[in-house]
């Protein structure tokens, strides 16, 4: 395997599948099968999942919610998604643990780095739920933070598009794809693949990011093996 330890960021919206809301069972099972397959190869896997399929704090604030309360609701949405993924992984026979950024026993144990590393050594997948545990930070920032903390070799961002484009390919059919791009190019071009805090955190800690289409079954194994099917963000 090209990588020993990874941080996988999954989109909450992608969990909706063809539905307009919530969790699509087929999509969830597909993700679990892909994650289990690479875990069987000995890859240590940390996972952060968004909550946009259930509730997004910023959208709630725009509709009149208090921003802090809205972000806390978004954190709880990520916990729901994490529990769903845990169940799907367990159904595949995969050992998995949910750690939470705020105390939620018995839903999950409180996250800390040494605990996560011990679980990796035992062959367990570690899902880190609840974002950073603070308002005003996205799950993109949480995934960048956890990738750096657990000393991942790379952060994989699994989305519904196959990489980074000059514009949103779902809105602009003339958009062209990058095979590789630097953090500075992303910032200079104002490409919205992750929020600025997440990009800056990865840049400062030299954490490479690989953006790929997770919705195509088998793609996670391909990127772990080094196939160039997405976009690499590098210093």
C-alpha positions in Angstrom: 0.0 0.0 0.0 1.2 3.5 -0.8 -0.1 4.9 2.5 0.1 3.5 6.1 -2.3 5.9 7.8 -4.9 8.2 6.3 -7.6 10.6 7.3 -10.7 10.2 5.2 -13.1 13.1 5.0 -16.6 12.1 3.9 -19.3 14.4 2.7 -22.6 14.4 4.6 -24.4 15.4 1.4 -23.0 12.4 -0.4 -24.6 10.1 2.2 -28.0 11.2 0.9 -27.4 9.3 -2.3 -30.4 9.9 -4.6 -32.5 11.1 -1.7 -33.0 14.7 -0.9 -32.3 14.3 2.8 -31.0 11.8 5.4 -29.0 8.7 4.8 -29.2 6.4 1.8 -28.6 2.8 2.9 -27.0 1.8 -0.4 -24.5 4.6 -0.3 -23.7 3.9 3.3 -23.1 0.2 2.6 -20.9 1.1 -0.4 -18.8 3.4 1.8 -18.5 0.7 4.4 -17.4 -1.9 1.9 -14.7 0.4 0.5 -13.4 1.3 3.9 -13.4 -2.3 5.1 -11.5 -3.4 2.0 -8.6 -1.0 2.6 -8.6 -1.7 6.3 -8.1 -5.4 5.4 -4.9 -4.3 3.6 -3.5 -3.0 6.8 -4.2 0.7 6.2 -4.9 2.7 9.4 -8.0 4.8 8.9 -9.3 7.9 10.7 -12.7 9.2 9.4 -14.4 12.6 9.8 -18.0 12.9 8.3 -19.9 16.1 7.6 -23.5 16.6 8.7 -25.0 18.5 5.7 -27.4 15.7 4.9 -29.1 16.4 8.2 -28.3 20.0 9.3 -25.8 22.6 8.4 -25.1 25.2 11.0 -24.3 28.1 8.7 -27.5 27.5 6.7 -29.5 27.4 10.0 -28.0 30.8 11.0 -29.1 32.3 7.7 -32.6 31.1 8.5 -32.6 32.8 11.9 -31.0 30.2 14.2 -28.4 31.5 16.7 -25.0 30.6 15.0 -23.6 28.8 18.0 -26.7 26.8 18.5 -26.8 26.0 14.8 -23.2 24.8 14.7 -23.9 22.6 17.8 -26.9 21.1 15.9 -24.5 20.5 13.0 -22.1 18.7 15.3 -24.9 16.4 16.5 -25.7 15.7 12.8 -22.1 14.5 12.3 -22.5 12.1 15.3 -25.7 10.6 13.7 -23.8 10.0 10.5 -20.8 8.5 12.4 -23.1 6.1 14.3 -24.7 5.0 11.0 -21.3 4.4 9.4 -20.1 2.5 12.5 -23.1 0.2 12.2 -22.5 -0.3 8.5 -18.8 -1.1 9.1 -19.7 -3.6 11.9 -22.1 -5.3 9.5 -19.0 -5.9 7.2 -17.1 -7.4 10.1 -14.9 -4.4 10.6 -13.7 -3.4 14.1 -14.5 0.3 14.5 -14.8 2.9 17.2 -16.6 6.3 17.4 -14.7 8.9 19.3 -16.4 12.3 19.9 -14.9 15.8 20.3 -17.2 16.5 23.2 -18.2 14.1 26.0 -21.1 11.9 24.8 -20.6 8.6 26.7 -22.1 6.0 26.1 -22.5 7.2 22.4 -18.8 7.4 22.0 -15.6 7.9 24.0 -14.0 11.3 24.2 -11.4 11.8 21.5 -7.7 12.2 22.2 -4.7 11.4 20.1 -3.1 8.6 22.2 -6.4 6.8 22.3 -6.8 7.0 18.6 -3.3 5.7 18.0 -3.8 2.8 20.3 -7.0 1.8 18.4 -5.2 2.1 15.1 -2.6 -0.3 16.4 -5.4 -2.8 17.2 -6.6 -2.6 13.7 -9.7 -0.6 14.4 -11.1 2.1 12.2 -11.6 5.4 14.1 -14.5 7.7 13.3 -14.0 11.1 15.0 -17.4 12.7 15.4 -18.6 16.2 16.5 -16.3 18.3 14.3 -13.8 20.2 16.4 -16.2 20.5 19.2 -16.4 24.3 18.7 -18.7 26.6 16.8 -17.6 28.5 13.7 -15.4 25.6 12.5 -16.4 23.4 9.7 -15.9 19.6 9.4 -13.3 20.4 6.7 -11.3 22.2 9.4 -12.0 19.3 11.7 -10.7 16.8 9.2 -7.5 18.9 8.6 -7.0 19.2 12.3 -7.4 15.4 12.9 -5.2 14.5 9.9 -2.4 16.6 11.4 -3.0 15.3 14.9 -3.0 11.6 14.1 0.1 12.1 11.8 -1.7 10.8 8.7 0.3 10.4 5.6 -2.4 12.1 3.6 -5.9 13.5 3.9 -8.4 12.0 1.4 -11.5 14.1 0.7 -14.2 11.8 -0.8 -16.7 13.8 -2.7 -19.2 13.3 -5.5 -16.9 14.9 -8.1 -13.6 13.3 -9.4 -11.2 16.1 -8.3 -10.7 19.8 -8.3 -11.8 21.9 -11.3 -11.3 25.4 -12.5 -15.0 25.9 -11.6 -17.8 23.8 -10.2 -18.2 21.1 -12.9 -21.8 20.6 -11.8 -22.5 24.2 -12.7 -20.0 24.9 -15.5 -19.6 22.2 -18.2 -16.5 24.0 -19.5 -14.6 23.6 -16.2 -11.3 21.7 -16.6 -9.8 19.3 -14.0 -6.4 19.6 -12.2 -4.3 16.5 -11.8 -2.2 18.4 -9.3 -2.5 21.8 -7.7 -0.8 23.7 -4.8 -2.4 25.2 -1.7 -1.4 28.7 -3.0 -3.1 28.1 -6.4 -6.3 27.1 -4.6 -6.2 30.2 -2.5 -5.3 32.5 -5.4 -8.0 31.1 -7.6 -10.5 31.1 -4.8 -11.5 27.5 -5.4 -14.0 26.4 -2.8 -13.0 22.8 -2.3 -12.5 23.4 1.4 -12.7 26.4 3.7 -9.8 28.7 4.1 -9.0 27.6 7.6 -8.7 24.0 6.6 -6.5 24.8 3.5 -4.3 27.0 5.7 -3.9 24.4 8.4 -2.9 21.7 5.8 -0.5 24.1 4.1 1.2 25.1 7.3 1.7 21.5 8.3 2.5 20.2 4.8 -0.4 17.8 4.9 -1.2 16.6 1.3 -4.8 16.4 0.3 -6.3 14.1 -2.4 -9.7 14.9 -3.7 -11.6 12.1 -5.5 -15.0 10.7 -6.2 -15.9 8.4 -3.3 -19.3 7.6 -4.8 -17.8 5.4 -7.5 -17.4 2.1 -5.7 -13.8 0.8 -5.8 -12.3 4.3 -6.0 -11.0 4.4 -2.5 -8.9 1.3 -3.1 -7.6 2.8 -6.3 -6.4 6.0 -4.6 -4.8 4.0 -1.8 -2.9 2.0 -4.4 -1.7 5.3 -6.0 -3.9 5.4 -9.0 -4.3 9.0 -10.3 -8.0 9.4 -10.6 -8.5 12.6 -8.6 -6.5 15.7 -7.8 -3.5 16.0 -5.5 -3.1 19.1 -3.4 0.6 19.5 -2.5 3.0 22.2 -1.2 
